[in-house]
Amino acid sequence: MSGTKTIIDAQNGKTFEVPEEMLQSGSLIIIDSRNGKKYSVPVTNGTIRAMDFRQMKISDDDFGLMTYDPAFLNTASCRSAITFIDGDKGLLRYRGYPIEQLAEKSSFLEVAYLLIYGSLPTKTEFEEWSHNIVHHTMLHENTKKLMEGFNRDAHPMGMFISSVGALSSLYPDAKNIFDKDLRQLQIYRLLGKMPTIAAYCYRHRQGLPYVYPDNTLSYTGNFLSMMFKMTELKYKLNPVLEHALDVLFILHADHEQNCSANVMRSVGSSQADPFVSLAAASAALYGPLHGGANEQVLHMLNDIGSKENVAAYVKRVKEGEVRLMGFGHRVYKNYDPRAKYIKEIADKVFEVTGRSRLIDIALELERIALQEEYFITRKLYPNVDFYSGIIYQAMGFPTDAFTVLFAIARTAGWLAQWQELILDQEQKISRPRQMYVGEGKRDYIEVKKRE
Ligand code: CMC
């Protein structure tokens, strides 16, 4: 016969007697003070299952306890083997590989393969992978015509989101999400066509003829050609810029359960096809608190105008009047490793393009902010968006196209997250609960009787 053990309540120091068999290792003991019942809830990977609370009832017709977590501050929505972040230490790994090593040694297409399939490709696998993506870069002419309908001053993200969604109408086979080969085909199509759509958005706004993909170029080389080629027969690439863009794409490729990845999974969980799911994820990315921040950083730096005005701007931030765009992160409470790396790329790019005057304002902002109590206590550091826009601008991209660049790169991560979801037996349609706080039942009143 097992006895009881005395447990101390960590909050108020009171003691409780708990049956010894409840104290298995790796479990959480919960005592419901409403009825004195005790529960043992297993802890796995530092997580308890929210559904384990449902058994905690005070009467037979009680629904059971739920957890309340607006904005998912402390809720794991899935098990994932794709990206690891240690926000306190400022670590980021894709499939176990540190982001710094991938940025240094890999390429965006190789990283996309790694994210989606879980391991680095062999030489043959990589050749086949690249060949298939390159051979899906063309857009159906109908898509081009659809894009011609947008206003000349339409925001590129609006065009991008609509055009990606429209691909769904061209590829009805994409609905077969449980067919491995068809899923593979949509992955090639999406990775192949994102740069083409992005470049067409830009050319349309400029009133320039569209440039068709050049399959002899690298992924980023082809994108730069579709963006900037004029009358020359072959676009002359600058290898430093081509490589810098590739590295920027690697740094943006995935970031575990961020707002847009969560949307990709949420829409995907309804078994919608990957084109519409990805359009929805892109829409989430567009917001200024997420991927739209890179565009906002540029506006902010331009508004600040010079190094001398930085201190006054930081004062406004501290007074809660404005946010310091490109600063802060839900997960990183230390320097974002991507931002650290992007700063290094900036120097290489400026050697080719000339130094951007905005970088001095950004460096001064960072310097002042990092010594201010407001930022230190809130653990606010530069994030990926703080320096990326300055580089994109130096490379010739217009400010409102920055988030589109983020979307091209993040397509790899969205697809990896989507495929993991589709293959996860534990997942179901994504459907949170709520705490209803509205009116109780009330009777309808005819309009003439309403006061
Ligand atoms: N400037 C000034 N104050 C800030 C900032 C900022 N950029 N970010 C957070 N804070 C303050 C915030 O006011 C709050 O203060 P208090 O406790 O006094 O109310 C505290 O820091 C915690 O902020 P929060 O809004 O609760 O944090 P969150 O995790 O909900 O938000 C965030 C994360 C990224 C939305 C936010 O930091 C932010 O708005 N940053 C600016 C936009 C930005 O750069 N976004 C890009 C994120 S990285 C790329 C990506 O993955 O999308």
Residues whose N, C-alpha, C, O or C-beta is under 5 A from the ligand:
A	BS01	CMC	N258 P288 L289 H290 G291 A293 V317 V322 R323 L324 M325 G326 F327 G328 H329 R330 R378 N383 V384 D385
